[in-house]
Amino acid sequence: MATEGGPNIHPMEQFVVKPLFGGHELNWYTPTNVTLWMGIAVLVAVTLLIIGTRRRAIVPTRSQLLAEGLYGFVYKMIEDINGKAGLKYFPYIFTLFTFILISNTLGLVPYSFTTTSQAAVTVVLALAVFLTVTTIGLVKNGVGFLKVFWITSAPLPLRPILAIIEIISYFVRPVSHSIRLMGNMMAGHAVIKVFAGFAGVLGLFSFFPIIAIMAVLGLELIVVFIQAYVFTILTVIYMNDALHPGGH
């Protein structure tokens, strides 16, 4: 709450989920600002990856260069960690990386909405990764997938204790995977909102918070990529457990 005469700054208002067509009641089927900006993220991805690369020119356009750069980046990440066996799952991992990166970046557009700041989005993404990895591990390895919990490089008396720790850690993955992305997206945007609020009330001295906004915004441009990268590389590492259980 703002004190009387003080700046009226509410940095968390930008994360409020609102119905698109009026009203206040939210149901699972209600179109919201989250729905809108997730749809925009998909349209941007389609435009960049399909329409922007349709000509496949020898001298690439900027959109083709960007799309090919993202493609090669994720491809090499998977190949380096999972080997050739992991490339089978490249479409899923590349789609995940692209969606998160574009959603993060769109959140920096004025009057937009950062969908990856919502637990409903990040938890679904993290649970999808968890279930996909677990299913692949069980289908490919059967009971052998349980080797992922058995640290053969540890002394035998410690292995049962470490197995319990590994099991707990494995099932906590969706929580840490989702909260990391959501928390980092919320934190940076909240700081920008605070500085923007100060800029609106300082009058002639507003250039100080404006400079701070520019600095934080520059940092956020790096963070949006890093968080997409972190979420994706953790997915690739988890996938490696499914493909090569017991490879500690």
Secondary structure as GFF3:
##gff-version 3
##sequence-region A 1 248
A	DSSP	three_ten_helix	13	15	.	.	.	ID=ss1
A	DSSP	alpha_helix	33	46	.	.	.	ID=ss2
A	DSSP	pi_helix	47	51	.	.	.	ID=ss3
A	DSSP	alpha_helix	62	82	.	.	.	ID=ss4
A	DSSP	three_ten_helix	84	89	.	.	.	ID=ss5
A	DSSP	alpha_helix	90	106	.	.	.	ID=ss6
A	DSSP	three_ten_helix	115	117	.	.	.	ID=ss7
A	DSSP	alpha_helix	119	141	.	.	.	ID=ss8
A	DSSP	three_ten_helix	142	149	.	.	.	ID=ss9
A	DSSP	three_ten_helix	156	158	.	.	.	ID=ss10
A	DSSP	alpha_helix	159	199	.	.	.	ID=ss11
A	DSSP	three_ten_helix	203	206	.	.	.	ID=ss12
A	DSSP	alpha_helix	207	243	.	.	.	ID=ss13
###
